[in-house]
Amino acid sequence: MESFRDRCIHSGQGGRLASTTTADIDELVAGLKDRPRVVLHFHGGLIDDALGFRTAERLAPVYEAAGADPVFFVWSSGLLETLRGNLPQILNESVFRTLLNRVTRYATGIVFQEPGQRALGVVATPTSRAVAAELAQVRAGQEPYARLTAPADVPELSDDEQRQLATELSTDIELAERTREIVNSVAPAPAERAAAARDAIGGRAAAATLMSPEIVADLVDRAGAGERALVSTALLVRKTVRVVAAVVGRFRRRTDHGLYPTVVEEILREFYLGAVGAAIWDAMKRQTGDTFAAGDEVRAGRYFLDRFAELLATGTRPEVTVVGHSAGAVFIGNLLDDIARRRAAADDPMPADFRIRDVVLLAPACTVGRLVPVVRRRSELFDRFRMFTMNDPAERADHLVPFLYPRSLLYFISGVLERGQDQKSAVVPIAGMHHWYLDAAAADRDSADLRDFLADDPTRTVWSPADGGPGLRAGALSHTAFDDDPDVLASMADMLAD
């Protein structure tokens, strides 16, 4: 077996051991005895197992050249494959383009009206043709409506305005045609409708759309008989009005990402969560916690810490650096939680004074709410913290889907995939997004505490691209580039050496 594979701990579903055995971990930990420096590396959650192993192969000599023994936690989510496969298809669907046009039309008229117009009960919307012409700019690499600046005060969408929108949309011929396309692509014959609805709920998608199966099932169930039957647009109308209200609300609360990206995000959240990886994202985060869970089954993270704690108890005390790229930051949060638990447990061999030397995050995809408990425990658990991530202009230029979604993966996670404290879909601050540190509207306790923590020591953040001297350089201009950027790797080597 190649040496880099000997340094990998490979976990699968539920954080259980996959190709790695307990004997492999025993041998790996034994090899760390009396070593001066150890790096625990957690790759990003977008990549599959094969890419995880290739990352370990590429980084092992980098860490070794810096005098550290690396341990790589290899896991898989499949999220990137889902996003790359489904997002372009969704954003090119006829029903998505119709929804995009309608929501953009109403949101533009409502959010960017002249002062006083809404008070008069007037919603001055542009024509669908004018909106289509503006939206066509994405094909030329331009962001539609990027020139617009929202007023400081944007009122919520009123009940009267919602009723007005619903009335107009209920007579929208194009929206009715899109609804008919979806229904007929699932069940063209009347006798098949009930079975098709059940299939859709179970996961079968309509040929015309990747909308969430429960929405497709509802549309089918509402449809009348006949191949070209009149279909009810009530469901799409109600949800479209809800999307318009959500877009307006985000501008009011200043959690928008610009008009066009915000409209795209809210349509995806309302209609397509099943197809954009929301379940995969949630399962992936659970996996990073499950791997440390107690129980009869062997879990990769827990077993490693069992053996590592025993090694530390013998007197071996290497300087330990943990590195997490993207969702690897979520993994690190769970690791530190378990170390804290072990230090406090009388029956655990983990020494009560064991500390991590450096916590290094690369474009962290964890929420602000997940990172704040980590930094609040710095004095207890670790010595130094450093986050390498893009500045906001670079983040905006790193398009997840070129020509269609002009924002980065972190913007997408914040605007589409994350959940609020009530576990419902909500726009959530992401720790690696420079945008959240610049936004004065993000005045919640967690955001304020994280801002204060980072401001207390300027070396805790490196906004790429940057050249702040040894240990503070970064040149990465895409989310996936941080663990392969020469400046970032040199900075980590500097940190290991000092």
N, C-alpha and C positions, 0 to 999 in steps of 0.2 A: 504494500500500500504506500502511496506517495506520502511524503512527510506532511504536506499541508492537510491531507485528509485525516491524519492522526490528530490534528489540532482542531477538528470540527466536531461539534455536538449537533447531530441532525435530529430534529423533532418533527413530528407530524401532527395529525389531528388531536386536539385536546392537549397539546404539549407533551404527548407521549413520545418515547424514543422511537425513531424510525430505523434508519440503517445503522445508527450508532448503538452499541451494546453497553451494558453496565461495566463490562470488563474494559472496554475502550476508554470509558471515563476514568475508571480506576487507574489505568496506565497513564492517561493524560495528566491527571492531577499529581500522581507520583512523580512525574517528570518536572513538576514545578517546584519541587523541594529545593530550598536554598537558592532559588533564582531571584535576582534583584528586582526585576520589573515584569509585570504581567499585564497584558491588554485583553480585556473581554470585549469582543466586537460583535455588534448586532446589526446585521445588514437591514436594508429597507424592506418593507412588507409588500412592495409591488412585484418583486421578482420571484421566480419559481426556484425549486431546489437546485436545478442545474446551474442557474446563474448565481445562486448563493455559494455554491462550491467554487465557481470560477472567480468570484470575488475573493474568497479565502485564498485561492491559489495566487491571485495577483497581489494581495496585501501582505501575505505571510512574510515574504522577503523584505518588505518595507519596514514592518515592525521589528523583524529580527536585526536588520541593519541598524536600527535605533537602540538596540540592546534590550529588547523586550521579547518575552515569550507570549505569542498570541493564542487565544482560544476563540474560535469562531462559532457562534450559534447560528445554525443554518435552518431556515424554516421557509414556508411557502404560503402564499395567499391566492395567487391567480388574479389579483385585482387589475394589474396592468393589462393582462390579456383580455379581460372583460371590457375594460375601458377602450382599448384600442380596437376591439372587435365591434362593440355595440355603439359607442358614441357617434362615430361618423355616420353609421346607418340611421340612428335616431335623428340626428340633426338634418338629414336629407329626406326624411319621410315627408310625404305630402301633408299628413295631418299635423306633424310638428311645424312645418312651414306655415300652415294656416294659423295654428295657434300662436306662433311667433309673431305673425303679422298683426293679428287682432290684439294680443296683449300689448305689443309695442305701441300700436296705434292709440289705445286708450290710456296707457301709462304715460305716453308722451303728452297727450292732451291734458291729463290731470296733473301730473307732477310739474310740468314746465309752462303752465298757463301764466298769463299776465296777472299781477296782483288784483284781486277783487273779482275776477271772472267767475270763479267757483262760487263765490258768495251770491252771485246772481243766478245760480242754477244752470250755468252754461258750461258744458264740457266741449271745448273747441278742439276736436280731434282732426288730425290730418287724414287725407283720403287713404284708402288701402293701397292705391297705386303709388302714392307718394312714399308711403312706408316701404313698399316693395322695392322701390328705386333706392332708398337709403340702405335697406338690408342687403341689397345686391353688392354693396361695397365690400362685404366680407370676401367675395371671390377675388378681389384685387388686393387682399391683405390689409384692408382698412377696417377699423372698428366703427360700426354705425353709431351715430349720435355721440361720438366721443367729445365733440365740441360743446355739448350742452352742459350747463352748470345749473344744478338744482337750487331753488331758493332756500334761504335759511330755514323757513318755516313751511313744512308741507303737511297740510291737514290730512287726517285719515280719510279713507273713502267712506262717505256717508251711506246710510241705508237707502236714501233716495237715489243717490248716484248708482248704487249697486243694482237697484231695481231698474233704473234707466238702461244700464248696460245689459242686464239680463233680457229686457224687452227687445233691444236692438239685436242681440246675438240670437235670440230665438227665431228671428226671421232671416238669419244669415244663410243664404243658399249654399255657399261654399262649405260652411261648417256642417250643414246637413249632408252634403255629398261626401265629405270625409268620414262622417259617422257611418253612412251607408257602405262605404268601401271597407271599413273595419268589420262591420257585421257580416257582410257577404263573403269576406275572405275567410271567416271562421266557419260559417254554416250557410252555404248557398241554397240548401234545400230545407224547407220548413221542418221536416221530420227529424232533422239532425240538430235543431237548435238547442234543445234541452241538454243533449249529450255534449254538445260543443261547449256550452256554458260550464258544465262540470269539468270538462277537459281543461278549459282556460283557467279555472280556479286551481286546478292541480298543476298548472305550469305551462299549458299549451298556449303559445302566442298566436295571435292572428297574423296572417300572411302580410297584411297591410301595415302592421305596426309592432313595435316592441313595447308598447304600453304595458303597465303592470297587469298581470293576468286577471286580477279581481275587477279591474275596470273594464277589460274586454268582456268578461263574463257578464257584468252588469249591463253593458250595451247590448249584448246578444239577448239577454233575458227580457229587455224592454222592447225588442224589435217585434213588429208584426209579421204576419205570414206572407210568403211570396218572395220570389228571387229579387225583385226590385221593390220590395215593400217600403212604405213610408216608415222611417225610423225616427225614434224620439231623440232629439238633441238635448233634452233637459239636463242629462248628466254632464255632458261636455260644457253646456252653458253655465251650469252652477259651478263647476270646477274652474272654468275660465275666469269667471267673475272673482272667484277666490284667489286665483293667481294675480289678477290685477290688483286686488286689495293687498296682497302680500308684497308686491313690488312697491306700491305706494307706501306701505308701512315701513319698508326697509329704507326708503328715502327719508321718511319722517324721522326714523330712529338713527339715521346715518350709518346703517350697516350695509348699504348698497356697495356693489363693486363696479359702478357705472351702469348706464341704462341697459345696453345690450347684454352684457354678461349677467346682470341681475335677472332680466327677463328669461334668459336661457335657463339659469339655475332654478328659478321658481317653477317653470314649466316641467323641468325634469323632476323636481321634488314632488310635484302634485300628480304627475301622470306616469313617471317612468322609474321610480325608485327600484323596482324589481329588476331592471335591466342595466342599471348604472353602477352596480356593485355595492349598494348600501348594505345588503346582508353579508356580503363577503367582508366588507370593512368592519362591521360589528363583530363577525366571527373571528377575524384576524386579531382584533384587540383582545377579545376574550381568550384566545389561544396564548397570548403573551402573559396572561395572568394564570391560566390553567396549568401552565408548565411548572408553576411553583406550588400547586395545590397539594394539600395533604390527602392521604388516602392509601388504599391498598395497591393501586396501580403505580408503576414506576413512571415518574414524570421527569423529563430531561433537566429542566432547570433546578428542580428540587434535589434530584440525585447529585447533580454537580455541586450544589452548595453543601449538601451533606458531606461529601468527600473533601471539598475545599475547606470547610469549617474544621474538619478533623486535622487537615494538614496545618492550618493556622494554629491550632491548639498545641501542636508539637514545638512551636517556636519559630517556624518559618514565617517571615513577615515581608513578602514582596510589596513593592509599591504597585498598587493596582490602579489602572486607568480603564474606564469603561467608555466605549465609543458607540454611539447609536446614530444610524443614518435613517432619516425619514421616520417611518413607524417604529424603527429600532429604539426611538426615544420612549415609546410606550413600554417597550420591553424593559428598558432601564428603570423606568418608574416602578414597575412591579418587582424588579430585582432589588432595588433599594428598600422597598417596603418589606420584602422578605428578610433582608439582612437586618433591618431594624427589629423585626419580630424575633429573629434568632438571637440577637444580642441581648434582648430583654428576657429570654427564656432561660430559666435556671438549668434545664436539662438539655440544652443545646450546646455543642462544643464551640460554637462561634464565639471567639473572645469578645467580651463586652466592650473593649476599647478599639476594636477593629474599625478602620476607616478606609474609604476609597480616597485615593490621592486626587485624581482628576475625573470629572464628568465632562465628556466632550460630545456635543450634539451637532450633527450635520443636517441642516435643513429639516429640523424636527417637525414631524406631522402630528404630534400630540397636541391636545388642546391646552390653552392657557390654564384652564382649571385643573388639568392633570399635571402640568409642570410646577405650578405654584406650591403644592405640598412638598415637592422634592426640594425646591430651593429654600423653603422655610426650615428645612431640616439640615441645612448645610453645616452648621456648627456641630451637629451631632454625627453626620454620616460621611462628609467628604470635605476636602480642602479647597479645591479650585473648580471653577465652572467656566466653560467656554462654549459658545454657540457660534458656529459658522453657518451663515445663511445669506440669501440674496437680499440686496436692498430692493425697495419697492419698484423702481424702474426696471430692474432686471427681472423681478418676479412677474411683472406685467408683460414683459417681452417674451417670457418662456411659455409659449402657447401650448396648452395640453392637446388641442386638436387644431392644427394650423388652418386658418381661414374660417373656422367655425366657432371655436371657443377661445377667445383671445386673452386667456389668463392661465396661470400656472396650475399645477396639480394641487398646491396648498389652497389656492383660491377655490378650487372645485370641492375639495374636502370641506372647507369652511362653509361654502354656499349650498352644497348638495348632500354630502354624505353624513355629516355629523348630526348628533342629537342633543337636545337640551337636557336639563336636569330631570325633566319629566319624561325623558326618553322619546319625546316627539321630535319630528323633524324641525330643526331650528338653525339659524345662522349662528355659528359658534367661533369665537376667536381661536386661531391656531398659533401655537407658540413660535413657529418659524417664520411667520408672516410679518415683515417690517410694517406693513399697512396698519396692523393693530396697535403698534407702538406710536405711530404718527397720529392716530385718530383720537382727538380729545373727547369724542363722544363715548369712547370705551372707558367709562369711569367707574366700573364695578370694582369691588374690593380686590379680586384676583388680578385683574389687569393692572391696577394701581400698585399692588405689591410686587408684581413681576417687573414693572417699569422701574420701581425704586431699587430693586435688587440689581438689575442690570446697570442702572445709572450710578450706583455706588462704586463700581469698578469698571472703567471703560474697557478693560481687557476681557471682560466677560462676553463681549459680542464682537464678531467680525462680520461686517456687512459686505458681502462679496458683490463686485470686485473691490479689493482693498489691499493696501500695502502698508501695514502698520509696524513693520519690522519683524524680527524673529518671533515665530509663534503666532503672528497676527496677520499673516498674508493669506489671501484667497483669490482665486481667479474664476471660480465656477460661475457659469451663466445659465445653467439649467439644473433642475431639481436632481436629476440622476447623476450629475457630474461630480458631486462633492467627494465621493470616495475614490475618484480617479483623477482629481485635479492636482497637478504637481505642486502648486502653492499650498493647498490645504494639506497634502501629505507631508510637505516639508515643515509646515507649521506644527503638525502633530509630532513629527520627529523632534523638532526643537523642544516641545513641551516634555517629551519623554526624556530628553537629555539634560534638561536643566534641573 
